[in-house]
Amino acid sequence: MADLKADFAKAQTEVKTLTKRPGNDDMLFLYAHYKQAADGDVKGSRPGMLDMVGRAKYDAWAKLKGVKADDAMKKYIDKVAALLKTHK
């Protein structure tokens, strides 16, 4: 567990070294899995239709409802590793 948290923290640092911005789908994936790992299931109400970015983030996170924090961390780490290979 400690290694997983360390790898998760490392991935959060490494994602900032990307030289090319990932696409919106990848960004939403990272956001949702980070939030699920850090905060658990989605909280609050869904943003209004005029807040399209907030709404997309909320929806991406809501799709992960019930996913365990460890699983979300692993998927986040794997996604960052894949992005580092293609976006450096």
C-alpha atoms as a printed R data frame, in Angstrom:
   type eleno elety resid chain resno       x      y       z
1  ATOM     1    CA   MET     A     1   0.000  0.000   0.000
2  ATOM     2    CA   ALA     A     2   2.785  2.436   0.866
3  ATOM     3    CA   ASP     A     3   4.478  1.680  -2.446
4  ATOM     4    CA   LEU     A     4   1.244  2.329  -4.311
5  ATOM     5    CA   LYS     A     5   0.821  5.712  -2.617
6  ATOM     6    CA   ALA     A     6   4.443  6.568  -3.404
7  ATOM     7    CA   ASP     A     7   3.962  5.567  -7.042
8  ATOM     8    CA   PHE     A     8   0.757  7.623  -7.161
9  ATOM     9    CA   ALA     A     9   2.570 10.681  -5.801
10 ATOM    10    CA   LYS     A    10   5.402 10.128  -8.284
11 ATOM    11    CA   ALA     A    11   2.927  9.890 -11.174
12 ATOM    12    CA   GLN     A    12   1.355 13.194 -10.077
13 ATOM    13    CA   THR     A    13   4.783 14.827 -10.321
14 ATOM    14    CA   GLU     A    14   5.712 13.122 -13.596
15 ATOM    15    CA   VAL     A    15   2.496 14.119 -15.366
16 ATOM    16    CA   LYS     A    16   3.598 17.751 -14.984
17 ATOM    17    CA   THR     A    17   6.709 17.023 -17.085
18 ATOM    18    CA   LEU     A    18   4.741 16.235 -20.243
19 ATOM    19    CA   THR     A    19   5.852 18.456 -23.095
20 ATOM    20    CA   LYS     A    20   2.597 18.053 -25.008
21 ATOM    21    CA   ARG     A    21  -0.851 18.507 -23.472
22 ATOM    22    CA   PRO     A    22  -2.893 15.275 -23.527
23 ATOM    23    CA   GLY     A    23  -6.276 15.290 -25.245
24 ATOM    24    CA   ASN     A    24  -9.477 16.074 -23.396
25 ATOM    25    CA   ASP     A    25 -10.374 12.402 -22.928
26 ATOM    26    CA   ASP     A    26  -7.010 11.688 -21.319
27 ATOM    27    CA   MET     A    27  -7.268 14.797 -19.143
28 ATOM    28    CA   LEU     A    28 -10.738 13.753 -17.934
29 ATOM    29    CA   PHE     A    29  -9.467 10.231 -17.279
30 ATOM    30    CA   LEU     A    30  -6.618 11.596 -15.162
31 ATOM    31    CA   TYR     A    31  -8.889 14.017 -13.318
32 ATOM    32    CA   ALA     A    32 -11.536 11.426 -12.534
33 ATOM    33    CA   HIS     A    33  -9.096  8.769 -11.372
34 ATOM    34    CA   TYR     A    34  -7.152 11.264  -9.269
35 ATOM    35    CA   LYS     A    35 -10.342 12.487  -7.570
36 ATOM    36    CA   GLN     A    36 -11.608  8.936  -7.012
37 ATOM    37    CA   ALA     A    37  -8.277  7.912  -5.478
38 ATOM    38    CA   ALA     A    38  -7.960 11.042  -3.339
39 ATOM    39    CA   ASP     A    39 -11.562 11.799  -2.352
40 ATOM    40    CA   GLY     A    40 -13.625  8.665  -3.024
41 ATOM    41    CA   ASP     A    41 -17.029  8.753  -4.709
42 ATOM    42    CA   VAL     A    42 -18.240 11.978  -6.307
43 ATOM    43    CA   LYS     A    43 -19.750 14.536  -3.965
44 ATOM    44    CA   GLY     A    44 -21.957 17.552  -4.444
45 ATOM    45    CA   SER     A    45 -24.429 18.326  -7.156
46 ATOM    46    CA   ARG     A    46 -23.806 18.248 -10.875
47 ATOM    47    CA   PRO     A    47 -22.841 21.678 -12.274
48 ATOM    48    CA   GLY     A    48 -25.336 23.500 -14.457
49 ATOM    49    CA   MET     A    49 -25.409 23.238 -18.231
50 ATOM    50    CA   LEU     A    50 -23.525 26.522 -18.673
51 ATOM    51    CA   ASP     A    51 -20.502 25.124 -16.824
52 ATOM    52    CA   MET     A    52 -19.504 22.635 -19.501
53 ATOM    53    CA   VAL     A    53 -16.016 21.966 -18.133
54 ATOM    54    CA   GLY     A    54 -17.239 21.445 -14.577
55 ATOM    55    CA   ARG     A    55 -20.019 19.232 -15.850
56 ATOM    56    CA   ALA     A    56 -17.622 17.072 -17.894
57 ATOM    57    CA   LYS     A    57 -15.325 16.670 -14.894
58 ATOM    58    CA   TYR     A    58 -18.230 15.791 -12.603
59 ATOM    59    CA   ASP     A    59 -19.603 13.248 -15.079
60 ATOM    60    CA   ALA     A    60 -16.188 11.610 -15.584
61 ATOM    61    CA   TRP     A    61 -15.727 11.292 -11.821
62 ATOM    62    CA   ALA     A    62 -19.307 10.074 -11.275
63 ATOM    63    CA   LYS     A    63 -18.707  7.175 -13.689
64 ATOM    64    CA   LEU     A    64 -16.131  5.814 -11.243
65 ATOM    65    CA   LYS     A    65 -18.573  5.558  -8.344
66 ATOM    66    CA   GLY     A    66 -17.752  2.481  -6.300
67 ATOM    67    CA   VAL     A    67 -14.213  2.071  -7.666
68 ATOM    68    CA   LYS     A    68 -11.744  1.447  -4.843
69 ATOM    69    CA   ALA     A    69  -9.049  4.057  -4.239
70 ATOM    70    CA   ASP     A    70  -6.266  1.538  -4.912
71 ATOM    71    CA   ASP     A    71  -7.757  0.620  -8.287
72 ATOM    72    CA   ALA     A    72  -8.114  4.279  -9.239
73 ATOM    73    CA   MET     A    73  -4.486  4.906  -8.235
74 ATOM    74    CA   LYS     A    74  -3.252  1.994 -10.349
75 ATOM    75    CA   LYS     A    75  -5.164  3.186 -13.410
76 ATOM    76    CA   TYR     A    76  -3.906  6.749 -12.909
77 ATOM    77    CA   ILE     A    77  -0.302  5.502 -12.639
78 ATOM    78    CA   ASP     A    78  -0.686  3.344 -15.757
79 ATOM    79    CA   LYS     A    79  -2.211  6.226 -17.746
80 ATOM    80    CA   VAL     A    80   0.607  8.595 -16.757
81 ATOM    81    CA   ALA     A    81   3.182  5.981 -17.778
82 ATOM    82    CA   ALA     A    82   1.503  5.600 -21.179
83 ATOM    83    CA   LEU     A    83   1.325  9.367 -21.671
84 ATOM    84    CA   LEU     A    84   4.991  9.761 -20.781
85 ATOM    85    CA   LYS     A    85   5.870  7.397 -23.618
86 ATOM    86    CA   THR     A    86   3.840  9.292 -26.205
87 ATOM    87    CA   HIS     A    87   3.905 12.921 -25.028
88 ATOM    88    CA   LYS     A    88   7.555 13.574 -24.217
